[in-house]
Amino acid sequence: MLVSNSFSLAERSWAHHLDWVASSDTTKADSLFRNAWARFVNTVGKRELPRLDREMAGLNYRIPTPGLKSAGGLVYTSVEVPGFTLRYTTDGNEPTVRSAVVNGPISARGTVRVAAFNASGRKGNTASLALP
């Protein structure tokens, strides 16, 4: 994600001391890193990308493709950057802005297709999973 990489570079240019680098305790360093990463992706996905959508309409950044996992007859979804709306279909058709919103595990048979949408309705790549 080019915009995310630009945000990452800017973040490192002005950010305070990197706590996780200075920690000699690897467990603590890992926890500090995970917390910093969570703050960063939440800021990008929930504040900065929506701001760019408002202020720079038509900016073409990459919307992440959802991850899909089948377990126990359910499809679980994830997305690497929060702030996007995941929408799905269970009939094999491409998701649209009118498709059902993912609100937890999806119970379905056949082909489940999921895509992330930004606040203005632009769609990223679709992930699909065929279920028995």
N, CA, C and O atoms as CSV, one atom per row, in Angstrom:
chain,resi,resn,atom,element,x,y,z
A,1,MET,N,N,0.855,-1.167,0.000
A,1,MET,CA,C,0.000,0.000,0.000
A,1,MET,C,C,0.900,1.228,0.000
A,1,MET,O,O,1.521,1.543,1.015
A,2,LEU,N,N,0.974,1.918,-1.124
A,2,LEU,CA,C,1.861,3.056,-1.277
A,2,LEU,C,C,1.576,4.143,-0.252
A,2,LEU,O,O,2.502,4.678,0.357
A,3,VAL,N,N,0.301,4.473,-0.057
A,3,VAL,CA,C,-0.042,5.517,0.916
A,3,VAL,C,C,0.383,5.076,2.313
A,3,VAL,O,O,0.942,5.867,3.072
A,4,SER,N,N,0.118,3.807,2.655
A,4,SER,CA,C,0.508,3.300,3.966
A,4,SER,C,C,2.018,3.349,4.133
A,4,SER,O,O,2.510,3.702,5.205
A,5,ASN,N,N,2.771,2.995,3.071
A,5,ASN,CA,C,4.226,3.069,3.145
A,5,ASN,C,C,4.680,4.504,3.349
A,5,ASN,O,O,5.626,4.750,4.096
A,6,SER,N,N,4.017,5.462,2.693
A,6,SER,CA,C,4.347,6.871,2.889
A,6,SER,C,C,4.040,7.295,4.311
A,6,SER,O,O,4.809,8.037,4.923
A,7,PHE,N,N,2.898,6.820,4.848
A,7,PHE,CA,C,2.563,7.123,6.235
A,7,PHE,C,C,3.609,6.517,7.170
A,7,PHE,O,O,3.994,7.141,8.159
A,8,SER,N,N,4.066,5.308,6.860
A,8,SER,CA,C,5.069,4.635,7.693
A,8,SER,C,C,6.356,5.434,7.726
A,8,SER,O,O,6.934,5.641,8.792
A,9,LEU,N,N,6.808,5.885,6.566
A,9,LEU,CA,C,8.033,6.674,6.491
A,9,LEU,C,C,7.895,7.979,7.277
A,9,LEU,O,O,8.802,8.370,8.012
A,10,ALA,N,N,6.766,8.638,7.116
A,10,ALA,CA,C,6.533,9.885,7.861
A,10,ALA,C,C,6.495,9.622,9.365
A,10,ALA,O,O,7.040,10.396,10.152
A,11,GLU,N,N,5.854,8.535,9.754
A,11,GLU,CA,C,5.756,8.170,11.172
A,11,GLU,C,C,7.149,7.992,11.769
A,11,GLU,O,O,7.428,8.500,12.855
A,12,ARG,N,N,8.020,7.279,11.069
A,12,ARG,CA,C,9.369,7.027,11.573
A,12,ARG,C,C,10.208,8.297,11.569
A,12,ARG,O,O,11.137,8.416,12.368
A,13,SER,N,N,9.916,9.223,10.715
A,13,SER,CA,C,10.688,10.457,10.639
A,13,SER,C,C,10.466,11.376,11.837
A,13,SER,O,O,11.386,12.077,12.258
A,14,TRP,N,N,9.266,11.376,12.384
A,14,TRP,CA,C,8.994,12.309,13.479
A,14,TRP,C,C,8.642,11.627,14.790
A,14,TRP,O,O,8.537,12.291,15.822
A,15,ALA,N,N,8.458,10.318,14.769
A,15,ALA,CA,C,8.001,9.603,15.971
A,15,ALA,C,C,9.045,9.640,17.080
A,15,ALA,O,O,10.242,9.820,16.856
A,16,HIS,N,N,8.531,9.462,18.266
A,16,HIS,CA,C,9.391,9.390,19.434
A,16,HIS,C,C,10.238,8.126,19.399
A,16,HIS,O,O,10.136,7.312,18.482
A,17,HIS,N,N,11.050,7.988,20.389
A,17,HIS,CA,C,11.918,6.828,20.562
A,17,HIS,C,C,11.117,5.524,20.398
A,17,HIS,O,O,9.991,5.419,20.885
A,18,LEU,N,N,11.692,4.559,19.728
A,18,LEU,CA,C,11.025,3.281,19.509
A,18,LEU,C,C,11.221,2.395,20.736
A,18,LEU,O,O,12.276,1.786,20.910
A,19,ASP,N,N,10.199,2.328,21.581
A,19,ASP,CA,C,10.285,1.583,22.841
A,19,ASP,C,C,10.689,0.138,22.645
A,19,ASP,O,O,11.484,-0.401,23.416
A,20,TRP,N,N,10.138,-0.499,21.604
A,20,TRP,CA,C,10.395,-1.926,21.446
A,20,TRP,C,C,11.843,-2.215,21.049
A,20,TRP,O,O,12.344,-3.311,21.301
A,21,VAL,N,N,12.514,-1.252,20.438
A,21,VAL,CA,C,13.914,-1.448,20.048
A,21,VAL,C,C,14.815,-1.393,21.276
A,21,VAL,O,O,15.792,-2.137,21.365
A,22,ALA,N,N,14.493,-0.523,22.216
A,22,ALA,CA,C,15.332,-0.323,23.394
A,22,ALA,C,C,15.138,-1.390,24.468
A,22,ALA,O,O,15.981,-1.524,25.355
A,23,SER,N,N,14.058,-2.143,24.407
A,23,SER,CA,C,13.767,-3.126,25.444
A,23,SER,C,C,14.637,-4.369,25.284
A,23,SER,O,O,14.733,-4.935,24.194
A,24,SER,N,N,15.269,-4.787,26.377
A,24,SER,CA,C,16.077,-6.008,26.340
A,24,SER,C,C,15.222,-7.253,26.587
A,24,SER,O,O,15.674,-8.376,26.359
A,25,ASP,N,N,14.004,-7.055,27.047
A,25,ASP,CA,C,13.064,-8.154,27.281
A,25,ASP,C,C,12.288,-8.400,25.975
A,25,ASP,O,O,11.465,-7.576,25.576
A,26,THR,N,N,12.552,-9.526,25.320
A,26,THR,CA,C,11.941,-9.778,24.008
A,26,THR,C,C,10.425,-9.888,24.081
A,26,THR,O,O,9.737,-9.487,23.143
A,27,THR,N,N,9.894,-10.418,25.163
A,27,THR,CA,C,8.438,-10.512,25.306
A,27,THR,C,C,7.834,-9.122,25.413
A,27,THR,O,O,6.816,-8.832,24.784
A,28,LYS,N,N,8.460,-8.262,26.207
A,28,LYS,CA,C,7.978,-6.887,26.352
A,28,LYS,C,C,8.143,-6.130,25.029
A,28,LYS,O,O,7.254,-5.379,24.630
A,29,ALA,N,N,9.271,-6.324,24.356
A,29,ALA,CA,C,9.518,-5.655,23.081
A,29,ALA,C,C,8.451,-6.047,22.063
A,29,ALA,O,O,7.949,-5.196,21.329
A,30,ASP,N,N,8.104,-7.332,22.018
A,30,ASP,CA,C,7.074,-7.799,21.093
A,30,ASP,C,C,5.730,-7.156,21.407
A,30,ASP,O,O,5.012,-6.730,20.501
A,31,SER,N,N,5.394,-7.086,22.677
A,31,SER,CA,C,4.132,-6.463,23.091
A,31,SER,C,C,4.111,-4.973,22.735
A,31,SER,O,O,3.105,-4.466,22.239
A,32,LEU,N,N,5.213,-4.279,22.987
A,32,LEU,CA,C,5.295,-2.849,22.652
A,32,LEU,C,C,5.165,-2.633,21.147
A,32,LEU,O,O,4.486,-1.707,20.704
A,33,PHE,N,N,5.823,-3.500,20.357
A,33,PHE,CA,C,5.733,-3.392,18.909
A,33,PHE,C,C,4.299,-3.606,18.437
A,33,PHE,O,O,3.791,-2.834,17.623
A,34,ARG,N,N,3.648,-4.644,18.941
A,34,ARG,CA,C,2.259,-4.939,18.537
A,34,ARG,C,C,1.319,-3.782,18.886
A,34,ARG,O,O,0.440,-3.437,18.096
A,35,ASN,N,N,1.500,-3.192,20.047
A,35,ASN,CA,C,0.672,-2.046,20.443
A,35,ASN,C,C,0.918,-0.842,19.539
A,35,ASN,O,O,-0.030,-0.166,19.137
A,36,ALA,N,N,2.177,-0.570,19.219
A,36,ALA,CA,C,2.497,0.556,18.333
A,36,ALA,C,C,1.937,0.310,16.936
A,36,ALA,O,O,1.395,1.223,16.313
A,37,TRP,N,N,2.066,-0.918,16.445
A,37,TRP,CA,C,1.531,-1.253,15.118
A,37,TRP,C,C,0.010,-1.092,15.099
A,37,TRP,O,O,-0.544,-0.546,14.144
A,38,ALA,N,N,-0.663,-1.562,16.145
A,38,ALA,CA,C,-2.122,-1.439,16.212
A,38,ALA,C,C,-2.541,0.031,16.198
A,38,ALA,O,O,-3.495,0.392,15.509
A,39,ARG,N,N,-1.846,0.875,16.945
A,39,ARG,CA,C,-2.156,2.315,16.935
A,39,ARG,C,C,-1.959,2.893,15.543
A,39,ARG,O,O,-2.781,3.677,15.067
A,40,PHE,N,N,-0.867,2.505,14.889
A,40,PHE,CA,C,-0.553,3.029,13.566
A,40,PHE,C,C,-1.616,2.633,12.535
A,40,PHE,O,O,-2.157,3.502,11.851
A,41,VAL,N,N,-1.924,1.340,12.412
A,41,VAL,CA,C,-2.887,0.920,11.380
A,41,VAL,C,C,-4.288,1.437,11.686
A,41,VAL,O,O,-5.055,1.696,10.759
A,42,ASN,N,N,-4.638,1.593,12.953
A,42,ASN,CA,C,-5.938,2.175,13.291
A,42,ASN,C,C,-5.989,3.642,12.894
A,42,ASN,O,O,-7.016,4.113,12.406
A,43,THR,N,N,-4.900,4.366,13.095
A,43,THR,CA,C,-4.856,5.772,12.692
A,43,THR,C,C,-4.966,5.894,11.176
A,43,THR,O,O,-5.727,6.719,10.672
A,44,VAL,N,N,-4.209,5.078,10.451
A,44,VAL,CA,C,-4.249,5.122,8.988
A,44,VAL,C,C,-5.638,4.748,8.478
A,44,VAL,O,O,-6.222,5.482,7.680
A,45,GLY,N,N,-6.173,3.605,8.934
A,45,GLY,CA,C,-7.427,3.100,8.398
A,45,GLY,C,C,-8.680,3.833,8.830
A,45,GLY,O,O,-9.641,3.936,8.068
A,46,LYS,N,N,-8.671,4.342,10.048
A,46,LYS,CA,C,-9.896,4.962,10.567
A,46,LYS,C,C,-9.887,6.483,10.523
A,46,LYS,O,O,-10.938,7.115,10.621
A,47,ARG,N,N,-8.696,7.077,10.376
A,47,ARG,CA,C,-8.654,8.536,10.358
A,47,ARG,C,C,-8.048,9.097,9.068
A,47,ARG,O,O,-8.661,9.939,8.411
A,48,GLU,N,N,-6.850,8.635,8.708
A,48,GLU,CA,C,-6.146,9.255,7.585
A,48,GLU,C,C,-6.726,8.894,6.223
A,48,GLU,O,O,-6.900,9.783,5.388
A,49,LEU,N,N,-7.029,7.631,5.967
A,49,LEU,CA,C,-7.607,7.280,4.663
A,49,LEU,C,C,-8.996,7.890,4.477
A,49,LEU,O,O,-9.280,8.393,3.390
A,50,PRO,N,N,-9.885,7.872,5.490
A,50,PRO,CA,C,-11.154,8.576,5.310
A,50,PRO,C,C,-10.978,10.079,5.071
A,50,PRO,O,O,-11.739,10.683,4.316
A,51,ARG,N,N,-9.969,10.681,5.720
A,51,ARG,CA,C,-9.694,12.106,5.491
A,51,ARG,C,C,-9.247,12.328,4.049
A,51,ARG,O,O,-9.691,13.274,3.398
A,52,LEU,N,N,-8.374,11.461,3.552
A,52,LEU,CA,C,-7.938,11.577,2.162
A,52,LEU,C,C,-9.107,11.397,1.202
A,52,LEU,O,O,-9.180,12.083,0.182
A,53,ASP,N,N,-10.032,10.473,1.517
A,53,ASP,CA,C,-11.218,10.287,0.671
A,53,ASP,C,C,-12.050,11.566,0.600
A,53,ASP,O,O,-12.595,11.899,-0.452
A,54,ARG,N,N,-12.146,12.278,1.721
A,54,ARG,CA,C,-12.921,13.526,1.749
A,54,ARG,C,C,-12.191,14.659,1.038
A,54,ARG,O,O,-12.787,15.392,0.249
A,55,GLU,N,N,-10.905,14.800,1.320
A,55,GLU,CA,C,-10.150,15.961,0.857
A,55,GLU,C,C,-9.513,15.790,-0.523
A,55,GLU,O,O,-9.208,16.778,-1.191
A,56,MET,N,N,-9.313,14.555,-0.949
A,56,MET,CA,C,-8.658,14.297,-2.232
A,56,MET,C,C,-9.449,13.234,-2.989
A,56,MET,O,O,-8.930,12.164,-3.309
A,57,ALA,N,N,-10.692,13.543,-3.265
A,57,ALA,CA,C,-11.565,12.580,-3.937
A,57,ALA,C,C,-10.879,12.015,-5.172
A,57,ALA,O,O,-10.287,12.749,-5.964
A,58,GLY,N,N,-10.967,10.706,-5.321
A,58,GLY,CA,C,-10.381,10.053,-6.480
A,58,GLY,C,C,-8.957,9.562,-6.273
A,58,GLY,O,O,-8.386,8.941,-7.170
A,59,LEU,N,N,-8.370,9.827,-5.104
A,59,LEU,CA,C,-7.040,9.302,-4.814
A,59,LEU,C,C,-7.121,7.783,-4.833
A,59,LEU,O,O,-7.962,7.194,-4.154
A,60,ASN,N,N,-6.259,7.158,-5.599
A,60,ASN,CA,C,-6.369,5.722,-5.827
A,60,ASN,C,C,-5.351,4.951,-4.990
A,60,ASN,O,O,-4.302,4.562,-5.502
A,61,TYR,N,N,-5.645,4.728,-3.718
A,61,TYR,CA,C,-4.791,3.906,-2.870
A,61,TYR,C,C,-5.324,2.475,-2.877
A,61,TYR,O,O,-6.479,2.226,-3.221
A,62,ARG,N,N,-4.449,1.535,-2.488
A,62,ARG,CA,C,-4.835,0.128,-2.480
A,62,ARG,C,C,-5.713,-0.184,-1.277
A,62,ARG,O,O,-5.342,0.088,-0.135
A,63,ILE,N,N,-6.862,-0.747,-1.543
A,63,ILE,CA,C,-7.742,-1.234,-0.485
A,63,ILE,C,C,-7.363,-2.694,-0.258
A,63,ILE,O,O,-7.343,-3.476,-1.209
A,64,PRO,N,N,-7.062,-3.076,0.981
A,64,PRO,CA,C,-6.576,-4.437,1.213
A,64,PRO,C,C,-7.618,-5.513,0.881
A,64,PRO,O,O,-8.820,-5.328,1.073
A,65,THR,N,N,-7.113,-6.638,0.377
A,65,THR,CA,C,-7.960,-7.791,0.095
A,65,THR,C,C,-8.216,-8.530,1.403
A,65,THR,O,O,-7.270,-8.808,2.141
A,66,PRO,N,N,-9.468,-8.855,1.709
A,66,PRO,CA,C,-9.760,-9.574,2.954
A,66,PRO,C,C,-9.132,-10.969,2.979
A,66,PRO,O,O,-8.931,-11.599,1.941
A,67,GLY,N,N,-8.836,-11.421,4.169
A,67,GLY,CA,C,-8.406,-12.798,4.374
A,67,GLY,C,C,-9.629,-13.623,4.744
A,67,GLY,O,O,-10.507,-13.148,5.464
A,68,LEU,N,N,-9.689,-14.854,4.258
A,68,LEU,CA,C,-10.814,-15.748,4.545
A,68,LEU,C,C,-10.290,-17.064,5.090
A,68,LEU,O,O,-9.256,-17.567,4.650
A,69,LYS,N,N,-11.019,-17.619,6.056
A,69,LYS,CA,C,-10.661,-18.904,6.636
A,69,LYS,C,C,-11.945,-19.652,6.954
A,69,LYS,O,O,-12.880,-19.093,7.526
A,70,SER,N,N,-11.977,-20.920,6.576
A,70,SER,CA,C,-13.136,-21.760,6.854
A,70,SER,C,C,-12.831,-22.654,8.049
A,70,SER,O,O,-11.780,-23.293,8.107
A,71,ALA,N,N,-13.755,-22.692,9.000
A,71,ALA,CA,C,-13.611,-23.560,10.170
A,71,ALA,C,C,-14.988,-23.883,10.718
A,71,ALA,O,O,-15.786,-22.984,10.984
A,72,GLY,N,N,-15.263,-25.156,10.884
A,72,GLY,CA,C,-16.527,-25.576,11.480
A,72,GLY,C,C,-17.752,-25.144,10.692
A,72,GLY,O,O,-18.794,-24.862,11.284
A,73,GLY,N,N,-17.651,-25.087,9.391
A,73,GLY,CA,C,-18.786,-24.691,8.560
A,73,GLY,C,C,-19.026,-23.192,8.492
A,73,GLY,O,O,-20.030,-22.755,7.929
A,74,LEU,N,N,-18.129,-22.402,9.051
A,74,LEU,CA,C,-18.248,-20.948,9.034
A,74,LEU,C,C,-17.058,-20.343,8.299
A,74,LEU,O,O,-15.978,-20.933,8.263
A,75,VAL,N,N,-17.260,-19.173,7.719
A,75,VAL,CA,C,-16.171,-18.434,7.077
A,75,VAL,C,C,-15.843,-17.241,7.962
A,75,VAL,O,O,-16.704,-16.417,8.270
A,76,TYR,N,N,-14.584,-17.167,8.363
A,76,TYR,CA,C,-14.096,-16.058,9.175
A,76,TYR,C,C,-13.329,-15.109,8.268
A,76,TYR,O,O,-12.600,-15.544,7.378
A,77,THR,N,N,-13.496,-13.812,8.495
A,77,THR,CA,C,-12.861,-12.801,7.658
A,77,THR,C,C,-11.923,-11.934,8.487
A,77,THR,O,O,-12.070,-11.808,9.703
A,78,SER,N,N,-10.963,-11.345,7.800
A,78,SER,CA,C,-10.074,-10.372,8.437
A,78,SER,C,C,-9.598,-9.403,7.357
A,78,SER,O,O,-9.677,-9.692,6.163
A,79,VAL,N,N,-9.109,-8.266,7.796
A,79,VAL,CA,C,-8.541,-7.292,6.871
A,79,VAL,C,C,-7.365,-6.633,7.585
A,79,VAL,O,O,-7.452,-6.331,8.775
A,80,GLU,N,N,-6.259,-6.407,6.859
A,80,GLU,CA,C,-5.019,-5.954,7.496
A,80,GLU,C,C,-5.063,-4.519,8.008
A,80,GLU,O,O,-4.294,-4.159,8.899
A,81,VAL,N,N,-5.947,-3.700,7.461
A,81,VAL,CA,C,-6.077,-2.312,7.906
A,81,VAL,C,C,-7.532,-2.086,8.282
A,81,VAL,O,O,-8.412,-2.244,7.435
A,82,PRO,N,N,-7.812,-1.720,9.533
A,82,PRO,CA,C,-9.205,-1.493,9.934
A,82,PRO,C,C,-9.778,-0.237,9.282
A,82,PRO,O,O,-9.054,0.581,8.716
A,83,GLY,N,N,-11.096,-0.113,9.381
A,83,GLY,CA,C,-11.754,1.087,8.869
A,83,GLY,C,C,-12.508,0.858,7.574
A,83,GLY,O,O,-13.261,1.731,7.141
A,84,PHE,N,N,-12.327,-0.285,6.948
A,84,PHE,CA,C,-13.046,-0.615,5.722
A,84,PHE,C,C,-14.274,-1.450,6.071
A,84,PHE,O,O,-14.291,-2.153,7.081
A,85,THR,N,N,-15.295,-1.368,5.231
A,85,THR,CA,C,-16.487,-2.192,5.407
A,85,THR,C,C,-16.340,-3.432,4.538
A,85,THR,O,O,-16.129,-3.337,3.329
A,86,LEU,N,N,-16.455,-4.597,5.171
A,86,LEU,CA,C,-16.410,-5.847,4.421
A,86,LEU,C,C,-17.827,-6.225,4.028
A,86,LEU,O,O,-18.730,-6.242,4.865
A,87,ARG,N,N,-18.018,-6.530,2.743
A,87,ARG,CA,C,-19.322,-6.943,2.221
A,87,ARG,C,C,-19.141,-8.273,1.504
A,87,ARG,O,O,-18.082,-8.552,0.942
A,88,TYR,N,N,-20.198,-9.094,1.532
A,88,TYR,CA,C,-20.061,-10.441,0.982
A,88,TYR,C,C,-21.291,-10.900,0.219
A,88,TYR,O,O,-22.391,-10.369,0.368
A,89,THR,N,N,-21.051,-11.923,-0.613
A,89,THR,CA,C,-22.130,-12.639,-1.282
A,89,THR,C,C,-21.892,-14.127,-1.055
A,89,THR,O,O,-20.763,-14.554,-0.814
A,90,THR,N,N,-22.950,-14.904,-1.133
A,90,THR,CA,C,-22.844,-16.358,-0.986
A,90,THR,C,C,-23.301,-17.086,-2.243
A,90,THR,O,O,-23.385,-18.314,-2.259
A,91,ASP,N,N,-23.593,-16.334,-3.289
A,91,ASP,CA,C,-24.060,-16.949,-4.537
A,91,ASP,C,C,-23.002,-16.922,-5.626
A,91,ASP,O,O,-23.283,-17.253,-6.778
A,92,GLY,N,N,-21.774,-16.526,-5.262
A,92,GLY,CA,C,-20.687,-16.490,-6.237
A,92,GLY,C,C,-20.560,-15.176,-6.980
A,92,GLY,O,O,-19.574,-14.972,-7.689
A,93,ASN,N,N,-21.533,-14.268,-6.843
A,93,ASN,CA,C,-21.460,-12.965,-7.511
A,93,ASN,C,C,-20.486,-12.042,-6.791
A,93,ASN,O,O,-20.187,-12.225,-5.610
A,94,GLU,N,N,-19.998,-11.046,-7.529
A,94,GLU,CA,C,-19.119,-10.036,-6.940
A,94,GLU,C,C,-19.874,-9.214,-5.904
A,94,GLU,O,O,-21.012,-8.815,-6.153
A,95,PRO,N,N,-19.265,-8.949,-4.745
A,95,PRO,CA,C,-19.902,-8.057,-3.772
A,95,PRO,C,C,-19.983,-6.633,-4.324
A,95,PRO,O,O,-19.109,-6.186,-5.066
A,96,THR,N,N,-21.048,-5.939,-3.945
A,96,THR,CA,C,-21.235,-4.541,-4.315
A,96,THR,C,C,-21.513,-3.754,-3.040
A,96,THR,O,O,-21.570,-4.333,-1.955
A,97,VAL,N,N,-21.683,-2.455,-3.160
A,97,VAL,CA,C,-22.003,-1.624,-1.994
A,97,VAL,C,C,-23.366,-1.971,-1.414
A,97,VAL,O,O,-23.694,-1.542,-0.308
A,98,ARG,N,N,-24.157,-2.734,-2.138
A,98,ARG,CA,C,-25.473,-3.149,-1.641
A,98,ARG,C,C,-25.467,-4.552,-1.040
A,98,ARG,O,O,-26.489,-5.009,-0.528
A,99,SER,N,N,-24.322,-5.238,-1.098
A,99,SER,CA,C,-24.213,-6.590,-0.548
A,99,SER,C,C,-24.243,-6.550,0.978
A,99,SER,O,O,-24.039,-5.505,1.595
A,100,ALA,N,N,-24.500,-7.701,1.563
A,100,ALA,CA,C,-24.554,-7.815,3.026
A,100,ALA,C,C,-23.209,-7.444,3.648
A,100,ALA,O,O,-22.147,-7.734,3.096
A,101,VAL,N,N,-23.283,-6.797,4.808
A,101,VAL,CA,C,-22.085,-6.408,5.553
A,101,VAL,C,C,-21.671,-7.562,6.461
A,101,VAL,O,O,-22.513,-8.185,7.107
A,102,VAL,N,N,-20.376,-7.840,6.505
A,102,VAL,CA,C,-19.861,-8.870,7.406
A,102,VAL,C,C,-19.963,-8.350,8.832
A,102,VAL,O,O,-19.418,-7.299,9.167
A,103,ASN,N,N,-20.679,-9.114,9.672
A,103,ASN,CA,C,-20.820,-8.754,11.087
A,103,ASN,C,C,-20.418,-9.902,11.989
A,103,ASN,O,O,-20.878,-9.987,13.128
A,104,GLY,N,N,-19.576,-10.773,11.501
A,104,GLY,CA,C,-19.142,-11.952,12.245
A,104,GLY,C,C,-18.928,-13.081,11.258
A,104,GLY,O,O,-18.902,-12.855,10.048
A,105,PRO,N,N,-18.772,-14.301,11.766
A,105,PRO,CA,C,-18.577,-15.432,10.856
A,105,PRO,C,C,-19.766,-15.591,9.905
A,105,PRO,O,O,-20.915,-15.346,10.272
A,106,ILE,N,N,-19.459,-16.006,8.679
A,106,ILE,CA,C,-20.480,-16.177,7.648
A,106,ILE,C,C,-20.827,-17.662,7.566
A,106,ILE,O,O,-19.949,-18.504,7.380
A,107,SER,N,N,-22.092,-17.966,7.705
A,107,SER,CA,C,-22.573,-19.337,7.578
A,107,SER,C,C,-23.153,-19.500,6.181
A,107,SER,O,O,-24.159,-18.879,5.839
A,108,ALA,N,N,-22.502,-20.351,5.370
A,108,ALA,CA,C,-22.960,-20.492,3.990
A,108,ALA,C,C,-22.416,-21.761,3.374
A,108,ALA,O,O,-21.491,-22.385,3.892
A,109,ARG,N,N,-23.011,-22.122,2.264
A,109,ARG,CA,C,-22.511,-23.185,1.399
A,109,ARG,C,C,-22.281,-22.555,0.031
A,109,ARG,O,O,-22.855,-21.514,-0.287
A,110,GLY,N,N,-21.445,-23.190,-0.768
A,110,GLY,CA,C,-21.164,-22.642,-2.085
A,110,GLY,C,C,-19.972,-21.708,-2.038
A,110,GLY,O,O,-19.071,-21.879,-1.217
A,111,THR,N,N,-19.970,-20.729,-2.911
A,111,THR,CA,C,-18.842,-19.797,-3.001
A,111,THR,C,C,-19.146,-18.500,-2.263
A,111,THR,O,O,-20.095,-17.785,-2.582
A,112,VAL,N,N,-18.320,-18.224,-1.276
A,112,VAL,CA,C,-18.424,-16.969,-0.520
A,112,VAL,C,C,-17.385,-16.016,-1.096
A,112,VAL,O,O,-16.214,-16.366,-1.240
A,113,ARG,N,N,-17.834,-14.801,-1.424
A,113,ARG,CA,C,-16.939,-13.772,-1.963
A,113,ARG,C,C,-17.028,-12.553,-1.046
A,113,ARG,O,O,-18.119,-12.107,-0.691
A,114,VAL,N,N,-15.879,-12.028,-0.674
A,114,VAL,CA,C,-15.815,-10.903,0.260
A,114,VAL,C,C,-14.886,-9.837,-0.307
A,114,VAL,O,O,-13.818,-10.148,-0.834
A,115,ALA,N,N,-15.301,-8.579,-0.193
A,115,ALA,CA,C,-14.474,-7.448,-0.614
A,115,ALA,C,C,-14.573,-6.339,0.420
A,115,ALA,O,O,-15.582,-6.201,1.112
A,116,ALA,N,N,-13.504,-5.546,0.511
A,116,ALA,CA,C,-13.483,-4.378,1.392
A,116,ALA,C,C,-13.867,-3.147,0.573
A,116,ALA,O,O,-13.486,-3.007,-0.589
A,117,PHE,N,N,-14.628,-2.261,1.210
A,117,PHE,CA,C,-15.069,-1.014,0.577
A,117,PHE,C,C,-14.656,0.148,1.462
A,117,PHE,O,O,-14.736,0.062,2.688
A,118,ASN,N,N,-14.210,1.250,0.832
A,118,ASN,CA,C,-13.903,2.433,1.624
A,118,ASN,C,C,-15.192,3.228,1.858
A,118,ASN,O,O,-16.263,2.838,1.393
A,119,ALA,N,N,-15.080,4.327,2.572
A,119,ALA,CA,C,-16.254,5.122,2.943
A,119,ALA,C,C,-17.000,5.690,1.742
A,119,ALA,O,O,-18.201,5.947,1.821
A,120,SER,N,N,-16.291,5.887,0.627
A,120,SER,CA,C,-16.963,6.425,-0.558
A,120,SER,C,C,-17.501,5.329,-1.475
A,120,SER,O,O,-18.046,5.625,-2.539
A,121,GLY,N,N,-17.352,4.058,-1.069
A,121,GLY,CA,C,-17.917,2.950,-1.831
A,121,GLY,C,C,-16.980,2.314,-2.833
A,121,GLY,O,O,-17.391,1.437,-3.592
A,122,ARG,N,N,-15.708,2.746,-2.852
A,122,ARG,CA,C,-14.755,2.112,-3.759
A,122,ARG,C,C,-14.370,0.748,-3.227
A,122,ARG,O,O,-14.143,0.583,-2.029
A,123,LYS,N,N,-14.296,-0.230,-4.119
A,123,LYS,CA,C,-14.079,-1.626,-3.752
A,123,LYS,C,C,-12.647,-2.049,-4.031
A,123,LYS,O,O,-12.043,-1.649,-5.026
A,124,GLY,N,N,-12.113,-2.875,-3.123
A,124,GLY,CA,C,-10.807,-3.494,-3.345
A,124,GLY,C,C,-10.986,-4.829,-4.045
A,124,GLY,O,O,-12.077,-5.153,-4.514
A,125,ASN,N,N,-9.910,-5.602,-4.114
A,125,ASN,CA,C,-9.980,-6.934,-4.718
A,125,ASN,C,C,-10.857,-7.857,-3.892
A,125,ASN,O,O,-10.984,-7.694,-2.679
A,126,THR,N,N,-11.456,-8.820,-4.560
A,126,THR,CA,C,-12.360,-9.763,-3.916
A,126,THR,C,C,-11.609,-11.042,-3.553
A,126,THR,O,O,-10.817,-11.558,-4.342
A,127,ALA,N,N,-11.869,-11.537,-2.355
A,127,ALA,CA,C,-11.390,-12.843,-1.937
A,127,ALA,C,C,-12.550,-13.816,-2.029
A,127,ALA,O,O,-13.692,-13.442,-1.762
A,128,SER,N,N,-12.278,-15.059,-2.404
A,128,SER,CA,C,-13.368,-16.030,-2.478
A,128,SER,C,C,-12.926,-17.356,-1.864
A,128,SER,O,O,-11.742,-17.689,-1.815
A,129,LEU,N,N,-13.921,-18.087,-1.405
A,129,LEU,CA,C,-13.692,-19.377,-0.773
A,129,LEU,C,C,-14.857,-20.285,-1.132
A,129,LEU,O,O,-16.013,-19.944,-0.884
A,130,ALA,N,N,-14.556,-21.442,-1.718
A,130,ALA,CA,C,-15.601,-22.399,-2.079
A,130,ALA,C,C,-15.804,-23.363,-0.922
A,130,ALA,O,O,-14.861,-23.989,-0.438
A,131,LEU,N,N,-17.053,-23.468,-0.491
A,131,LEU,CA,C,-17.406,-24.357,0.626
A,131,LEU,C,C,-18.223,-25.538,0.080
A,131,LEU,O,O,-18.956,-25.395,-0.899
A,132,PRO,N,N,-18.087,-26.691,0.720
A,132,PRO,CA,C,-18.864,-27.859,0.268
A,132,PRO,C,C,-20.353,-27.682,0.499
A,132,PRO,O,O,-21.138,-28.572,0.173
